[in-house]
Structures are given as structure tokens and as C-alpha cells.
Amino acid sequence: MAPLKAGDDFPEGVTFTYIPPAPETSEFSACGMPIKYNASKEFKNKKVVLFALPGAFTPTCSASHVPGYIAKFPELKAKGVDQVICLAYNDPFVMSGWGKANGVKDESIVFASDEGTAFSKEYGWVEGERTNRYGMIIDHGKVIYSEVEPHLQAQEVSTADAALKVL
């Protein structure tokens, strides 16, 4: 299938898996239970920035990609963004741990698993077995921005700054 592009409706039937942050599981050693995040349903009622990256706890992703979204979330929110989704091929336990390691304590930024890279594979956004690095903006079910980085270390079109320029 061709990649999603600006003007497309976000597809039906897209789910990710994540562990919602909760006070009782806030410690790094405490694990919650993974649940489905029905992206197709949730995105119909929100303005969302989704960014994907090759993997949790990897150098480029940990050093600058995720921290950029955390630092810029207030600016994104001021532009009407309800939620940011950080997506990678890692399982939901790893993604939850990565959210905790980054100090994210609520669902303003959701660390979600694209299990088996099902969503990313559907649109050709994979690099080997991993999710590629890409960024999307979905406004109430409509894709208004969708770009894939030219290579895995690039941070040109999938960063918080790139999203802010579009918003």
C-alpha cells in the first residue's frame, strides 16, 4: 500500500499497544498491563502528532528525538495538539519503561508499540525489522502531514520542530 499522505483519512482498524501511566506503576520496577490504543477511534476526536523511530533506548532516539518532543510539548499544545504518540517496534513493556526513563507521567505523550511493525509495514515505513523514522500529524481523523526521514539517523521531517512548522 502507498504511504499515507496529507489529505488522506487516517485508516480504520489501526491499533497500537501501550501501558497507561498510573501512580501505582510509576516506579521503574512496577509494570502495568498492556492495553490496546485504538488509534483510528482516538484520532477522530483529537489533533495528534505521531512520530515513529527505530527503537527505544537507541542513541539518536534517546539523545534527541524523544527529548525534543518532551521539551516542545507545551508549544505543540499551544498549537492545538492534544496528544503525541511515540511509536516503535518494541513491545509495550519496553515502551512503558522508556516513557518512565524520560519522566513522562501522563498520556500527553504515549509511548506505544507498533507490534510486529504492523502499521508501519502496511505503508512501507520499515527499515529491516524496525519501524522507520517518520512523522505524521492527524487532525480529527485527517492526515495533514506525513513524511519519512531519508535515513535512520536523520531528524529533518519527524521532529517536534518539523511538526511545529506545519502547525
DOGU-384982 format. One line per 10 residues: their letters; for each residue x, y, z of N, C-alpha, C, CB. Coordinates in nm, 2 decimals, padded with zeros to 4 digits. Glycine has a CB too. Example, Ala and Ser with C-alpha at 12.3 -4.5 7.8 and 13.67 -1.06 7.14 Angstrom:
// DOGU-384982
as) 01.32/-00.57/00.78/01.23/-00.45/00.78/01.32/-00.33/00.78/01.13/-00.45/00.90; 01.28/-00.22/00.71/01.37/-00.11/00.71/01.29/00.00/00.79/01.41/-00.06/00.57
// end
This chain:
// DOGU-384982
maplkagddf) 00.08/-00.12/00.00/00.00/00.00/00.00/00.09/00.12/00.00/-00.10/00.00/00.12; 00.04/00.23/-00.06/00.12/00.35/-00.07/00.12/00.42/00.07/00.06/00.45/-00.17; 00.22/00.49/00.10/00.23/00.57/00.23/00.11/00.66/00.24/00.36/00.64/00.24; 00.07/00.69/00.37/-00.03/00.79/00.39/00.03/00.93/00.36/-00.07/00.79/00.54; -00.05/01.01/00.30/-00.01/01.15/00.27/-00.11/01.25/00.31/00.01/01.16/00.12; -00.07/01.37/00.31/-00.16/01.48/00.35/-00.28/01.48/00.27/-00.09/01.62/00.34; -00.40/01.49/00.34/-00.53/01.48/00.27/-00.60/01.35/00.29/-00.51/01.51/00.13; -00.52/01.25/00.32/-00.58/01.11/00.34/-00.66/01.11/00.47/-00.48/01.00/00.33; -00.76/01.03/00.48/-00.82/00.99/00.60/-00.73/00.89/00.67/-00.97/00.94/00.59; -00.72/00.91/00.81/-00.64/00.81/00.88/-00.72/00.68/00.87/-00.62/00.85/01.03
pegvtftyip) -00.66/00.57/00.84/-00.73/00.44/00.82/-00.80/00.39/00.94/-00.63/00.34/00.77; -00.90/00.31/00.91/-00.98/00.24/01.01/-00.90/00.11/01.06/-01.12/00.20/00.96; -00.93/00.07/01.18/-00.87/-00.06/01.23/-00.73/-00.05/01.28/-00.88/-00.16/01.12; -00.67/00.07/01.30/-00.53/00.08/01.34/-00.53/00.08/01.50/-00.47/00.21/01.28; -00.46/-00.01/01.55/-00.44/-00.01/01.70/-00.29/-00.03/01.73/-00.53/-00.13/01.76; -00.26/00.03/01.84/-00.12/00.01/01.90/-00.14/-00.05/02.03/-00.04/00.15/01.90; -00.03/-00.08/02.10/-00.04/-00.14/02.23/00.04/-00.05/02.32/00.00/-00.29/02.24; -00.01/-00.02/02.44/00.07/00.06/02.54/00.03/00.03/02.68/00.05/00.21/02.51; 00.11/00.08/02.78/00.07/00.06/02.92/00.05/00.20/02.97/00.19/-00.01/03.00; -00.08/00.24/03.00/-00.11/00.37/03.05/-00.03/00.40/03.18/-00.26/00.39/03.08
papetsefsa) 00.03/00.52/03.19/00.09/00.56/03.31/-00.01/00.57/03.43/00.16/00.70/03.30; 00.03/00.52/03.54/-00.06/00.53/03.66/00.03/00.54/03.78/-00.15/00.40/03.67; -00.02/00.60/03.89/00.06/00.62/04.01/00.11/00.49/04.07/-00.03/00.69/04.12; 00.03/00.39/04.06/00.07/00.26/04.12/00.17/00.18/04.04/-00.05/00.17/04.14; 00.20/00.23/03.91/00.30/00.17/03.83/00.41/00.27/03.79/00.24/00.10/03.71; 00.42/00.38/03.87/00.51/00.48/03.83/00.66/00.45/03.86/00.48/00.61/03.91; 00.69/00.36/03.95/00.82/00.31/03.97/00.87/00.23/03.85/00.84/00.23/04.10; 01.00/00.24/03.82/01.06/00.17/03.71/01.04/00.02/03.72/01.20/00.20/03.69; 01.04/-00.03/03.84/01.03/-00.18/03.86/00.89/-00.23/03.86/01.10/-00.21/03.99; 00.79/-00.14/03.86/00.65/-00.18/03.86/00.60/-00.18/03.71/00.56/-00.08/03.95
cgmpikynas) 00.53/-00.28/03.68/00.47/-00.30/03.54/00.32/-00.30/03.54/00.52/-00.43/03.48; 00.26/-00.22/03.45/00.12/-00.23/03.43/00.09/-00.34/03.32/00.06/-00.09/03.39; -00.03/-00.35/03.29/-00.07/-00.44/03.19/-00.10/-00.37/03.05/-00.20/-00.52/03.23; -00.04/-00.42/02.95/-00.07/-00.36/02.81/-00.21/-00.36/02.78/00.02/-00.43/02.71; -00.25/-00.26/02.71/-00.39/-00.25/02.66/-00.38/-00.19/02.51/-00.48/-00.16/02.74; -00.49/-00.21/02.44/-00.49/-00.15/02.30/-00.52/00.00/02.31/-00.60/-00.23/02.22; -00.45/00.07/02.22/-00.48/00.21/02.19/-00.54/00.21/02.05/-00.35/00.30/02.20; -00.67/00.23/02.05/-00.74/00.23/01.92/-00.72/00.37/01.85/-00.90/00.21/01.94; -00.61/00.37/01.77/-00.57/00.50/01.71/-00.68/00.55/01.62/-00.44/00.47/01.63; -00.74/00.46/01.54/-00.84/00.51/01.44/-00.95/00.58/01.52/-00.90/00.39/01.36
kefknkkvvl) -01.00/00.53/01.63/-01.11/00.59/01.70/-01.06/00.72/01.78/-01.16/00.49/01.81; -00.94/00.71/01.84/-00.89/00.82/01.92/-00.86/00.94/01.83/-00.77/00.78/02.00; -00.80/00.91/01.71/-00.76/01.02/01.63/-00.87/01.10/01.56/-00.67/00.97/01.52; -00.99/01.04/01.57/-01.11/01.11/01.51/-01.15/01.23/01.60/-01.23/01.02/01.50; -01.11/01.23/01.72/-01.16/01.34/01.81/-01.04/01.42/01.87/-01.23/01.28/01.93; -00.93/01.41/01.80/-00.81/01.48/01.86/-00.72/01.53/01.74/-00.73/01.39/01.95; -00.63/01.63/01.78/-00.52/01.66/01.69/-00.40/01.59/01.76/-00.50/01.82/01.68; -00.34/01.51/01.67/-00.23/01.42/01.73/-00.11/01.43/01.64/-00.28/01.27/01.73; 00.01/01.44/01.70/00.13/01.42/01.64/00.18/01.28/01.67/00.24/01.53/01.68; 00.21/01.21/01.56/00.26/01.07/01.58/00.40/01.07/01.52/00.17/00.96/01.51
falpgaftpt) 00.50/01.03/01.60/00.63/01.01/01.54/00.68/00.87/01.57/00.73/01.12/01.59; 00.75/00.81/01.47/00.80/00.68/01.49/00.95/00.68/01.48/00.74/00.58/01.38; 01.01/00.59/01.54/01.16/00.58/01.54/01.20/00.43/01.55/01.22/00.66/01.66; 01.32/00.41/01.52/01.37/00.27/01.52/01.36/00.19/01.64/01.51/00.26/01.47; 01.38/00.25/01.76/01.37/00.17/01.88/01.40/00.25/02.01/01.46/00.06/01.87; 01.34/00.20/02.11/01.36/00.26/02.25/01.50/00.24/02.29/01.26/00.19/02.35; 01.55/00.33/02.37/01.68/00.33/02.43/01.79/00.33/02.32/01.69/00.21/02.52; 01.77/00.37/02.20/01.87/00.37/02.10/01.93/00.51/02.10/01.81/00.33/01.96; 02.06/00.53/02.05/02.13/00.65/02.06/02.06/00.78/02.01/02.26/00.64/02.00; 02.03/00.79/01.89/01.97/00.91/01.83/01.83/00.93/01.89/01.95/00.90/01.68
csashvpgyi) 01.75/00.82/01.91/01.62/00.83/01.96/01.62/00.89/02.10/01.55/00.70/01.95; 01.71/00.84/02.18/01.71/00.87/02.32/01.78/01.01/02.35/01.79/00.77/02.40; 01.88/01.04/02.27/01.96/01.16/02.29/01.89/01.29/02.24/02.09/01.15/02.22; 01.81/01.28/02.13/01.75/01.40/02.08/01.61/01.39/02.03/01.83/01.45/01.97; 01.57/01.28/01.97/01.43/01.27/01.91/01.32/01.28/02.02/01.42/01.14/01.84; 01.32/01.19/02.12/01.22/01.19/02.22/01.24/01.32/02.31/01.23/01.07/02.31; 01.36/01.35/02.36/01.37/01.48/02.44/01.32/01.60/02.37/01.52/01.50/02.48; 01.33/01.61/02.24/01.28/01.72/02.16/01.13/01.73/02.18/01.31/01.71/02.02; 01.06/01.62/02.17/00.91/01.62/02.19/00.87/01.66/02.33/00.85/01.49/02.15; 00.95/01.61/02.43/00.92/01.64/02.57/00.93/01.79/02.59/01.00/01.55/02.66
akfpelkakg) 01.04/01.84/02.55/01.07/01.98/02.57/00.97/02.07/02.50/01.21/02.02/02.52; 00.93/02.03/02.38/00.84/02.12/02.29/00.69/02.09/02.31/00.88/02.10/02.15; 00.66/01.99/02.40/00.52/01.96/02.42/00.43/02.09/02.45/00.50/01.86/02.53; 00.47/02.18/02.54/00.39/02.30/02.56/00.37/02.38/02.44/00.46/02.38/02.67; 00.47/02.39/02.35/00.45/02.46/02.22/00.35/02.39/02.13/00.58/02.48/02.15; 00.36/02.25/02.13/00.27/02.18/02.05/00.13/02.19/02.10/00.31/02.03/02.05; 00.11/02.18/02.23/-00.02/02.20/02.29/-00.08/02.34/02.26/-00.01/02.18/02.45; 00.01/02.44/02.26/-00.04/02.58/02.23/-00.09/02.59/02.09/00.07/02.68/02.25; -00.04/02.50/02.00/-00.09/02.49/01.86/-00.20/02.40/01.84/00.03/02.45/01.77; -00.26/02.35/01.95/-00.38/02.27/01.94/-00.36/02.12/01.95/-00.45/02.30/01.82
vdqviclayn) -00.24/02.08/01.97/-00.21/01.93/01.97/-00.26/01.88/02.11/-00.06/01.90/01.96; -00.35/01.77/02.10/-00.40/01.71/02.22/-00.31/01.60/02.27/-00.53/01.65/02.19; -00.24/01.53/02.18/-00.16/01.42/02.23/-00.04/01.39/02.13/-00.25/01.29/02.24; 00.07/01.34/02.18/00.18/01.30/02.10/00.19/01.15/02.11/00.31/01.37/02.13; 00.21/01.08/02.00/00.23/00.93/02.01/00.37/00.90/01.96/00.13/00.86/01.92; 00.45/00.84/02.05/00.58/00.79/02.02/00.57/00.65/01.99/00.69/00.82/02.14; 00.60/00.61/01.86/00.58/00.47/01.82/00.71/00.40/01.78/00.48/00.47/01.70; 00.72/00.28/01.82/00.84/00.20/01.78/00.80/00.05/01.78/00.96/00.22/01.88; 00.88/-00.03/01.73/00.85/-00.17/01.72/00.87/-00.25/01.85/00.95/-00.24/01.61; 00.93/-00.19/01.95/00.95/-00.25/02.08/00.81/-00.29/02.14/01.03/-00.16/02.17
dpfvmsgwgk) 00.82/-00.39/02.23/00.70/-00.44/02.30/00.65/-00.33/02.40/00.72/-00.57/02.37; 00.53/-00.33/02.44/00.47/-00.23/02.53/00.54/-00.22/02.66/00.33/-00.26/02.55; 00.60/-00.32/02.71/00.68/-00.31/02.84/00.80/-00.23/02.82/00.71/-00.45/02.89; 00.87/-00.25/02.71/00.99/-00.17/02.69/00.95/-00.02/02.66/01.07/-00.22/02.56; 00.84/00.00/02.59/00.80/00.14/02.56/00.76/00.21/02.69/00.68/00.14/02.46; 00.69/00.13/02.78/00.65/00.19/02.91/00.77/00.23/02.99/00.56/00.09/02.98; 00.87/00.14/02.99/00.99/00.17/03.06/01.06/00.29/03.01/01.09/00.05/03.06; 01.06/00.31/02.87/01.12/00.42/02.81/01.05/00.55/02.85/01.13/00.40/02.66; 00.92/00.54/02.85/00.84/00.66/02.90/00.88/00.70/03.04/00.69/00.63/02.89; 00.89/00.60/03.13/00.93/00.62/03.27/01.07/00.68/03.27/00.92/00.50/03.35
angvkdesiv) 01.16/00.63/03.19/01.30/00.67/03.19/01.31/00.82/03.15/01.39/00.59/03.10; 01.21/00.86/03.07/01.21/01.00/03.02/01.12/01.09/03.11/01.15/01.00/02.88; 01.07/01.04/03.22/00.99/01.12/03.31/00.85/01.15/03.27/01.06/01.25/03.34; 00.80/01.08/03.17/00.66/01.11/03.13/00.56/01.03/03.22/00.64/01.06/02.98; 00.47/01.11/03.28/00.39/01.05/03.39/00.24/01.06/03.35/00.41/01.13/03.51; 00.21/01.10/03.23/00.07/01.11/03.19/00.06/01.07/03.04/00.01/01.25/03.21; -00.06/01.08/02.99/-00.08/01.04/02.85/-00.07/01.16/02.75/-00.22/00.97/02.83; -00.01/01.26/02.79/00.02/01.37/02.69/00.11/01.32/02.58/00.08/01.49/02.76; 00.21/01.23/02.62/00.29/01.16/02.52/00.28/01.01/02.55/00.44/01.21/02.54; 00.23/00.94/02.46/00.20/00.80/02.47/00.32/00.72/02.41/00.07/00.76/02.41
fasdegtafs) 00.38/00.63/02.48/00.49/00.55/02.43/00.42/00.42/02.39/00.60/00.53/02.53; 00.40/00.40/02.26/00.32/00.29/02.21/00.40/00.19/02.12/00.20/00.34/02.13; 00.36/00.07/02.12/00.42/-00.03/02.05/00.35/-00.06/01.91/00.43/-00.16/02.13; 00.42/-00.05/01.81/00.37/-00.10/01.67/00.41/-00.24/01.66/00.43/-00.01/01.55; 00.34/-00.33/01.74/00.37/-00.47/01.75/00.38/-00.54/01.61/00.27/-00.54/01.84; 00.50/-00.60/01.59/00.52/-00.67/01.46/00.54/-00.57/01.35/00.41/-00.76/01.44; 00.55/-00.44/01.38/00.55/-00.33/01.29/00.43/-00.33/01.19/00.68/-00.33/01.21; 00.32/-00.38/01.24/00.20/-00.40/01.16/00.16/-00.27/01.09/00.08/-00.45/01.24; 00.15/-00.16/01.16/00.11/-00.03/01.10/00.22/00.02/01.00/00.08/00.07/01.20; 00.34/00.02/01.05/00.45/00.07/00.97/00.47/-00.01/00.84/00.58/00.07/01.05
keygwveger) 00.46/-00.14/00.85/00.48/-00.23/00.73/00.37/-00.20/00.63/00.47/-00.38/00.77; 00.25/-00.18/00.68/00.13/-00.16/00.59/00.16/-00.04/00.49/00.01/-00.12/00.67; 00.24/00.05/00.53/00.27/00.17/00.44/00.41/00.18/00.40/00.23/00.30/00.52; 00.49/00.07/00.42/00.63/00.07/00.37/00.72/00.15/00.45/00.63/00.11/00.23; 00.69/00.17/00.58/00.77/00.26/00.67/00.85/00.17/00.76/00.68/00.36/00.74; 00.92/00.08/00.71/01.01/-00.01/00.80/01.15/00.00/00.75/00.95/-00.15/00.81; 01.24/-00.03/00.83/01.38/-00.04/00.80/01.42/-00.18/00.86/01.47/00.08/00.85; 01.43/-00.28/00.78/01.45/-00.42/00.83/01.34/-00.46/00.91/01.58/-00.42/00.91; 01.36/-00.50/01.04/01.26/-00.54/01.13/01.20/-00.43/01.21/01.31/-00.65/01.22; 01.26/-00.31/01.20/01.22/-00.20/01.29/01.14/-00.09/01.21/01.35/-00.13/01.34
tnrygmiidh) 01.07/-00.02/01.29/00.99/00.10/01.24/01.10/00.20/01.18/00.90/00.16/01.34; 01.06/00.26/01.07/01.15/00.37/01.02/01.12/00.49/01.11/01.12/00.39/00.87; 01.20/00.60/01.08/01.18/00.72/01.15/01.09/00.81/01.06/01.32/00.79/01.18; 00.97/00.84/01.11/00.88/00.92/01.03/00.79/01.01/01.13/00.79/00.83/00.94; 00.72/01.10/01.07/00.64/01.19/01.15/00.50/01.21/01.08/00.70/01.32/01.17; 00.40/01.22/01.15/00.26/01.25/01.10/00.19/01.34/01.19/00.18/01.11/01.08; 00.10/01.42/01.13/00.00/01.50/01.21/-00.13/01.46/01.16/00.03/01.65/01.19; -00.22/01.42/01.25/-00.36/01.38/01.22/-00.45/01.48/01.29/-00.38/01.23/01.26; -00.53/01.54/01.22/-00.63/01.64/01.28/-00.77/01.59/01.26/-00.61/01.78/01.21; -00.82/01.54/01.37/-00.96/01.48/01.38/-00.98/01.39/01.26/-01.06/01.60/01.37
gkviysevep) -00.89/01.29/01.25/-00.91/01.18/01.15/-00.85/01.21/01.02/-01.05/01.15/01.14; -00.80/01.33/00.99/-00.75/01.36/00.86/-00.60/01.38/00.87/-00.81/01.49/00.80; -00.52/01.31/00.79/-00.38/01.33/00.78/-00.34/01.47/00.72/-00.31/01.21/00.71; -00.27/01.55/00.80/-00.24/01.68/00.74/-00.09/01.69/00.71/-00.28/01.79/00.83; -00.01/01.59/00.76/00.13/01.59/00.74/00.18/01.44/00.75/00.21/01.68/00.84; 00.27/01.40/00.66/00.32/01.27/00.67/00.45/01.26/00.59/00.22/01.16/00.62; 00.56/01.24/00.66/00.69/01.24/00.60/00.78/01.13/00.66/00.76/01.38/00.61; 00.86/01.07/00.58/00.96/00.97/00.63/01.10/01.03/00.61/00.94/00.83/00.54; 01.18/01.00/00.71/01.32/01.05/00.71/01.40/00.98/00.60/01.39/01.03/00.84; 01.50/01.05/00.53/01.57/00.99/00.43/01.66/00.87/00.47/01.66/01.09/00.36
hlqaqevsta) 01.70/00.87/00.60/01.78/00.76/00.66/01.75/00.76/00.81/01.93/00.77/00.63; 01.79/00.65/00.88/01.75/00.63/01.02/01.81/00.73/01.11/01.79/00.49/01.06; 01.92/00.79/01.09/01.97/00.89/01.18/01.92/01.03/01.15/02.12/00.89/01.18; 01.86/01.05/01.04/01.81/01.18/01.00/01.70/01.23/01.10/01.76/01.18/00.86; 01.70/01.36/01.12/01.60/01.42/01.20/01.56/01.55/01.14/01.64/01.45/01.35; 01.50/01.54/01.02/01.46/01.66/00.94/01.31/01.68/00.93/01.51/01.64/00.80; 01.23/01.57/00.92/01.09/01.58/00.90/01.00/01.51/01.01/01.06/01.51/00.77; 01.07/01.45/01.11/00.99/01.38/01.21/01.01/01.43/01.35/01.03/01.23/01.21; 01.07/01.55/01.36/01.10/01.61/01.49/00.98/01.70/01.54/01.23/01.69/01.49; 00.99/01.74/01.66/00.89/01.83/01.72/00.90/01.96/01.64/00.91/01.85/01.87
daalkvl) 01.02/02.01/01.61/01.04/02.13/01.53/00.97/02.12/01.40/01.18/02.17/01.52; 00.99/02.01/01.33/00.92/01.99/01.20/00.77/02.00/01.21/00.97/01.85/01.13; 00.72/01.93/01.32/00.57/01.94/01.34/00.53/02.08/01.37/00.53/01.85/01.45; 00.60/02.15/01.45/00.56/02.29/01.48/00.56/02.38/01.36/00.66/02.35/01.58; 00.65/02.36/01.26/00.65/02.44/01.14/00.52/02.41/01.06/00.77/02.40/01.05; 00.47/02.29/01.06/00.35/02.26/00.99/00.22/02.32/01.06/00.33/02.11/00.97; 00.23/02.31/01.19/00.11/02.35/01.27/00.10/02.50/01.27/00.12/02.30/01.42
// end
